[in-house]
Amino acid sequence: MKVLRVALFALTWAVAVAAGLYLVAASAAAPRRRGGLDERIERRPEVAAPAGILIVGIAWLAAMSLRARTPGADELIYAGEGGEVRIRMGALRDYVARLAGGLTGVETVRCHATREGDRVRIELACRLPVGRSAVEYARQIQSLVRRRLSDEIGIAELGEVRLHVTGFVTPNGRNSETVDGSPEVG
């Protein structure tokens, strides 16, 4: 069925490209015969070229939409005796963001999780509290994420856990950065 669908798409695409190119070429040249499409192009040549370009453009967009998508590209798939378990990367991102955001003083957590072969790579961006070493705090978050993903979710193949510190939170609750991202003075 997939081969038939691809063949029908290829045929439709070829016809659309041919029609579009015909309209563009016919609008530039003088028509050879009277009647039908040639007569319409002769009456309104300013419409023929844009219509042809539009048809060709739609055909190209349709072709680009068929890019190969592997099943489960946005999922972790674990198969066992009892069946298959699929974990969506979006669920993993939400879990890790809530996990890191649950630590005291950590704010504005954004998480990005990607698959690299059989491994999962986690990138976190957050603001950390002032008063403790940012490196030490980041290592604690990395360790927590690794431990919880391994123990509670069952992901043994964890790649890098990167933490990007986007700012610091002061004890009075104010962020130590301004709207444009530059540090506050005073």
C-alpha positions in Angstrom: 0.0 0.0 0.0 2.9 2.4 0.8 4.5 1.7 -2.6 1.2 2.5 -4.4 0.7 5.7 -2.3 4.3 6.9 -3.2 3.7 6.0 -6.9 0.4 8.0 -7.0 2.1 10.9 -5.3 5.0 10.8 -7.8 2.6 10.8 -10.7 0.6 13.6 -9.3 3.7 15.6 -8.5 5.1 15.1 -12.1 1.8 16.3 -13.6 1.7 19.3 -11.4 5.3 20.3 -12.2 4.7 19.8 -15.9 1.5 21.9 -15.8 3.2 24.6 -13.9 6.2 24.7 -16.2 3.9 24.7 -19.2 2.0 27.7 -17.8 5.3 29.6 -17.2 6.7 28.8 -20.6 3.4 29.5 -22.4 3.1 32.9 -20.8 6.5 33.9 -22.2 6.0 32.6 -25.7 3.4 33.4 -28.3 0.6 30.7 -28.5 0.8 28.4 -31.5 -2.8 27.5 -31.8 -6.1 29.0 -30.9 -8.6 27.8 -28.3 -8.5 26.3 -24.9 -5.7 27.1 -22.5 -3.5 28.9 -25.0 -6.2 31.4 -25.7 -6.7 32.1 -22.0 -3.0 32.6 -21.5 -2.9 35.0 -24.5 -5.7 37.1 -22.9 -4.2 37.1 -19.4 -0.5 36.4 -19.6 0.2 38.2 -16.3 -1.8 35.4 -14.5 -0.2 32.4 -16.2 3.3 32.8 -14.9 2.4 33.3 -11.2 -0.1 30.4 -11.5 2.6 28.2 -12.9 5.1 29.2 -10.3 2.5 28.6 -7.6 1.7 25.1 -8.9 5.4 24.1 -9.1 5.9 25.6 -5.6 3.1 23.5 -4.1 4.4 20.4 -5.8 7.9 21.0 -4.3 6.4 21.6 -0.8 4.4 18.4 -1.1 7.6 16.5 -2.1 9.5 18.0 0.9 6.8 17.0 3.3 7.4 13.3 2.5 10.8 13.3 4.1 11.6 10.0 5.7 10.5 9.8 9.3 11.5 6.7 11.2 8.9 5.3 13.4 9.6 6.1 17.0 12.1 8.9 16.2 10.7 10.9 19.1 10.4 7.9 21.5 12.5 5.6 23.5 11.5 2.0 22.7 12.1 -0.9 25.1 11.0 -4.3 24.0 10.9 -7.3 26.4 9.1 -10.6 26.8 5.8 -9.0 27.8 5.7 -6.5 25.0 6.9 -3.1 24.2 7.2 0.1 26.2 7.5 3.5 24.4 8.5 6.7 26.3 7.9 9.9 24.4 10.7 12.4 24.6 8.2 15.1 25.5 7.2 13.2 28.7 10.8 12.8 29.5 11.4 16.6 29.1 8.5 17.4 31.4 9.6 15.0 34.0 13.2 16.3 34.1 12.1 19.9 34.1 9.8 19.3 37.1 12.5 17.3 38.8 15.1 20.1 38.5 12.5 22.8 39.2 11.5 21.1 42.5 14.9 21.8 44.0 15.0 24.7 46.5 15.7 28.0 44.7 15.9 26.7 41.1 13.7 28.7 38.8 12.7 28.9 35.1 13.7 25.4 34.1 13.6 24.5 30.4 14.6 21.0 29.3 15.6 19.6 26.0 15.9 15.8 25.6 17.2 14.2 22.4 18.1 10.7 21.3 21.6 9.9 20.2 21.4 6.3 19.1 20.4 4.3 22.1 21.3 7.0 24.5 19.3 10.0 25.8 20.9 13.5 26.0 19.4 16.0 28.5 20.0 19.7 28.4 18.7 21.9 31.1 18.6 25.7 31.3 17.7 27.3 34.6 18.4 30.0 37.1 20.2 28.9 40.3 20.1 30.5 43.8 23.0 32.7 44.9 24.9 31.6 48.0 26.2 28.3 46.9 28.7 27.2 44.2 27.0 27.1 40.9 29.2 24.2 39.8 28.4 22.3 42.9 24.6 22.9 42.5 24.8 21.9 38.8 26.6 18.7 39.7 23.9 17.9 42.3 21.2 18.5 39.6 23.0 16.3 37.1 23.4 13.6 39.7 19.8 13.8 40.6 18.6 13.6 37.0 20.8 10.6 36.3 19.8 8.8 39.4 16.0 9.4 39.0 16.0 8.5 35.3 17.8 5.3 36.0 15.9 4.3 39.2 12.4 5.6 38.6 12.0 5.5 34.8 14.4 2.7 34.0 16.6 4.5 31.5 20.0 3.0 31.8 21.6 4.4 28.6 21.8 8.1 29.6 24.3 10.2 27.7 25.3 13.7 28.6 23.3 15.8 31.2 24.2 19.4 30.4 23.2 22.3 32.6 23.1 25.9 31.3 22.9 28.5 34.1 20.9 31.4 32.6 20.9 33.5 35.7 20.9 33.6 39.5 18.2 34.2 42.0 19.1 36.5 44.9 17.9 35.8 48.5 15.4 38.7 48.3 13.7 36.9 45.4 14.8 39.3 42.7 16.6 37.9 39.7 20.2 39.0 39.3 19.8 39.8 35.7 17.8 42.4 33.8 15.4 41.9 31.0 18.1 42.1 28.3 20.1 39.4 30.2 22.9 41.8 31.4 23.7 41.7 35.2 22.0 44.0 37.6 24.2 46.7 39.2 23.8 47.4 42.8 
